[in-house]
Amino acid sequence: MRDADNAAKHGVAVKTIRRWRRLYQRQGQLRGQTHLAPDCPRCGNGILADAEYAELLGWYLGDGHITLGRRGVHNLHVVNDRQYRDDNARLRDIMSIVKPGGRPHTRDVPGAVVTTVSWKHWPCLFPQHGPGRKHDRPIVLDDWQRRVVEANPAAFLRGLFHSDGCRVRNWATRPVAGGLKRYDYPRWQFTNVSADIRELCCWGLDLVEVPWRQSRWNCISVSRREAVARLDELIGPKT
């Protein structure tokens, strides 16, 4: 087919047809967008953004999951409350840094926002991915992941507490001068059904020397005044 006929058939310029033919037929460039995909930091020569990855790992362990899409492409999804606009924007930013050039997209579900980015190499970066729910299978970090978290514990804790954590006001009463006096104080709580993920949270808190206790079977609490202040400084508020 002549270039002019091909251009007329598809409604594009003749110069575009000639450029495509030159790129794909003569120079052998791969069709589609595969040549634009970033190299994997684990199975290839890509460079991992350690701090952003540590935070994204926390988000994944808290409220993330991976699904398999078309042509072997995996989709990383993180669900977060819709009211935290800054956190959702930050989540898009760190996803596009961990996958260089990635273009995360969002979709609304009742009360929440799902942020998604696609890449064939998400299972390389999150080997904890597997069938079923996370609390029904072992969640153990690889040695290279532990090294990344040890170098960036605050980022890891930010991902955990901003996904499955909350900062609340607690209160207690004490007898004072023949009566009861009420005391209000803030505390951070991390709630997760997986014992392995709760243990990772405790390990992260130990790395930054923040005291914690297990207030319920599925909840880790940071309640001491100086500990709350230290965690506030490390991870910032949920906004």
C-alpha positions as CSV (number, residue, x, y, z in Angstrom):
1,M,0.0,0.0,0.0
2,R,1.2,3.5,-0.8
3,D,2.0,5.8,2.1
4,A,-0.6,8.3,0.8
5,D,-3.3,5.6,0.7
6,N,-2.3,4.3,4.1
7,A,-2.5,7.8,5.6
8,A,-5.9,8.4,4.1
9,K,-7.2,5.1,5.3
10,H,-6.2,5.8,8.9
11,G,-6.7,9.5,9.0
12,V,-3.1,10.5,9.8
13,A,-0.5,12.5,8.0
14,V,1.7,11.0,5.3
15,K,4.8,12.1,7.2
16,T,3.6,10.1,10.3
17,I,3.2,7.0,8.2
18,R,6.7,7.5,6.8
19,R,8.1,8.0,10.3
20,W,6.5,4.9,11.7
21,R,7.8,2.8,8.8
22,R,11.3,4.2,9.3
23,L,11.2,3.5,13.1
24,Y,9.7,0.0,13.0
25,Q,10.7,-1.5,9.7
26,R,14.1,0.0,9.0
27,Q,15.4,0.6,12.5
28,G,13.7,-2.3,14.2
29,Q,12.3,-0.3,17.2
30,L,9.9,-2.3,19.3
31,R,6.2,-1.5,18.8
32,G,4.0,-0.2,21.5
33,Q,5.4,1.3,24.8
34,T,7.7,-1.6,25.9
35,H,10.8,0.4,25.0
36,L,9.7,3.1,27.5
37,A,9.3,0.7,30.5
38,P,11.9,1.4,33.2
39,D,14.4,-1.3,34.1
40,C,13.8,-3.3,37.2
41,P,16.1,-2.6,40.2
42,R,16.0,-6.3,41.2
43,C,16.1,-8.4,38.0
44,G,17.7,-5.6,35.8
45,N,19.9,-2.6,36.1
46,G,17.4,-0.1,37.5
47,I,18.2,2.1,40.5
48,L,15.8,1.8,43.5
49,A,14.7,5.0,45.3
50,D,15.3,3.6,48.8
51,A,13.3,6.1,50.9
52,E,10.3,6.2,48.6
53,Y,10.4,2.4,48.3
54,A,10.5,2.0,52.1
55,E,7.4,4.2,52.5
56,L,5.6,2.4,49.6
57,L,6.4,-0.9,51.3
58,G,4.6,0.3,54.4
59,W,1.6,1.4,52.4
60,Y,1.5,-2.0,50.6
61,L,1.7,-3.9,53.9
62,G,-1.1,-1.8,55.3
63,D,-3.7,-1.4,52.6
64,G,-2.1,-2.5,49.4
65,H,-2.4,-5.5,47.1
66,I,-1.2,-6.6,43.6
67,T,-3.3,-8.1,40.8
68,L,-2.3,-9.6,37.5
69,G,-3.5,-7.7,34.4
70,R,-3.2,-8.3,30.7
71,R,0.1,-9.5,29.1
72,G,1.8,-10.3,32.3
73,V,1.5,-6.7,33.7
74,H,0.9,-6.5,37.4
75,N,-1.1,-3.7,39.0
76,L,-0.2,-2.3,42.4
77,H,-3.3,-0.9,44.2
78,V,-3.3,1.0,47.5
79,V,-6.6,1.9,49.1
80,N,-6.8,5.0,51.3
81,D,-9.5,7.1,53.0
82,R,-10.8,9.8,50.6
83,Q,-10.5,12.6,53.2
84,Y,-6.7,12.4,53.3
85,R,-6.0,14.4,50.1
86,D,-2.4,15.2,50.8
87,D,-1.6,11.5,51.6
88,N,-3.3,10.4,48.4
89,A,-1.3,13.0,46.4
90,R,1.9,11.9,48.1
91,L,1.1,8.3,47.3
92,R,0.9,9.1,43.6
93,D,4.3,10.9,43.8
94,I,6.2,8.0,45.5
95,M,4.7,5.5,43.1
96,S,5.9,7.5,40.2
97,I,9.4,7.7,41.8
98,V,9.7,4.0,42.6
99,K,8.6,3.2,39.1
100,P,10.4,6.0,37.2
101,G,8.1,7.6,34.7
102,G,5.1,5.8,36.1
103,R,1.7,7.4,35.7
104,P,-0.5,6.3,38.7
105,H,-4.3,6.7,38.3
106,T,-7.0,6.8,40.8
107,R,-10.6,5.6,41.1
108,D,-13.2,6.4,43.7
109,V,-14.9,3.7,45.7
110,P,-17.3,4.3,48.6
111,G,-15.4,6.4,51.2
112,A,-12.0,5.7,49.7
113,V,-9.6,6.3,46.8
114,V,-7.7,3.5,45.1
115,T,-4.4,4.5,43.6
116,T,-3.0,2.2,41.0
117,V,0.1,1.9,38.8
118,S,1.1,-0.9,36.5
119,W,4.4,-2.6,36.0
120,K,5.6,-6.1,35.2
121,H,8.1,-5.9,38.0
122,W,6.0,-5.3,41.1
123,P,6.4,-8.9,42.3
124,C,10.2,-8.4,42.1
125,L,9.9,-5.4,44.5
126,F,7.2,-6.9,46.7
127,P,8.0,-10.7,47.0
128,Q,5.4,-10.8,49.8
129,H,2.8,-10.9,47.0
130,G,0.9,-14.1,46.8
131,P,-2.6,-15.6,46.6
132,G,-5.0,-14.9,49.3
133,R,-5.1,-12.3,52.1
134,K,-1.9,-11.1,53.7
135,H,-2.9,-12.3,57.2
136,D,-3.5,-15.8,55.9
137,R,0.1,-16.3,54.7
138,P,3.6,-15.5,56.1
139,I,4.8,-12.0,55.6
140,V,8.6,-12.0,55.8
141,L,10.9,-9.3,54.4
142,D,13.9,-10.4,52.3
143,D,17.3,-9.4,53.5
144,W,17.6,-6.6,50.9
145,Q,14.2,-5.2,52.0
146,R,15.3,-5.2,55.7
147,R,18.5,-3.3,54.7
148,V,16.4,-0.6,53.0
149,V,14.0,-0.3,55.9
150,E,16.9,-0.1,58.4
151,A,18.3,2.8,56.4
152,N,14.9,4.5,56.1
153,P,12.8,3.5,59.2
154,A,10.9,6.8,59.4
155,A,9.6,6.4,55.8
156,F,8.6,2.8,56.4
157,L,6.7,3.8,59.6
158,R,5.0,6.7,57.7
159,G,3.6,4.2,55.2
160,L,2.4,1.8,57.9
161,F,0.8,4.4,60.2
162,H,-0.7,6.5,57.4
163,S,-2.3,3.5,55.9
164,D,-3.4,1.3,58.8
165,G,-2.8,3.7,61.7
166,C,-4.5,6.6,63.3
167,R,-3.7,9.4,65.8
168,V,-6.5,9.6,68.5
169,R,-7.2,11.3,71.7
170,N,-7.3,9.0,74.7
171,W,-8.5,9.8,78.2
172,A,-8.2,8.4,81.7
173,T,-9.3,9.4,85.2
174,R,-7.3,9.7,88.4
175,P,-8.3,10.4,91.9
176,V,-7.2,14.0,92.8
177,A,-8.1,15.8,96.1
178,G,-11.0,13.5,96.9
179,G,-12.4,13.6,93.3
180,L,-11.8,12.2,89.9
181,K,-9.8,14.3,87.4
182,R,-9.9,13.5,83.7
183,Y,-6.7,13.5,81.6
184,D,-6.7,13.7,77.8
185,Y,-3.6,12.7,75.8
186,P,-2.9,11.8,72.2
187,R,-1.6,8.4,71.0
188,W,-0.8,6.6,67.8
189,Q,-2.3,3.2,67.0
190,F,-1.5,0.7,64.3
191,T,-4.1,-1.9,63.7
192,N,-3.6,-5.0,61.5
193,V,-4.9,-8.5,61.6
194,S,-1.5,-10.0,60.4
195,A,0.8,-10.9,63.3
196,D,3.8,-10.7,60.9
197,I,2.9,-7.1,59.8
198,R,2.4,-6.0,63.4
199,E,5.8,-7.5,64.3
200,L,7.3,-5.5,61.4
201,C,5.7,-2.3,62.8
202,C,7.2,-3.0,66.2
203,W,10.6,-3.7,64.6
204,G,10.4,-0.3,62.8
205,L,9.5,1.5,66.1
206,D,12.5,-0.2,67.8
207,L,14.8,1.0,65.0
208,V,13.9,4.7,65.9
209,E,13.7,3.9,69.7
210,V,10.0,4.7,70.1
211,P,8.4,2.8,73.0
212,W,5.3,0.8,72.1
213,R,2.9,-1.7,73.6
214,Q,0.3,-4.1,72.3
215,S,-3.0,-2.6,73.6
216,R,-5.2,-5.2,71.9
217,W,-4.5,-8.5,70.1
218,N,-4.4,-6.7,66.7
219,C,-3.3,-3.2,67.8
220,I,0.1,-1.6,68.5
221,S,-0.1,1.6,70.6
222,V,2.4,4.5,71.1
223,S,1.1,6.3,74.1
224,R,3.9,7.9,76.1
225,R,4.0,11.7,75.7
226,E,7.7,11.8,74.5
227,A,7.1,8.7,72.2
228,V,4.1,10.4,70.6
229,A,6.0,13.6,70.0
230,R,8.9,11.6,68.5
231,L,6.6,9.7,66.2
232,D,4.8,13.0,65.2
233,E,8.2,14.3,64.2
234,L,9.2,11.3,62.2
235,I,6.0,10.6,60.2
236,G,3.9,13.8,60.3
237,P,0.1,14.1,60.5
238,K,-2.3,12.3,58.3
239,T,-3.8,15.0,56.1
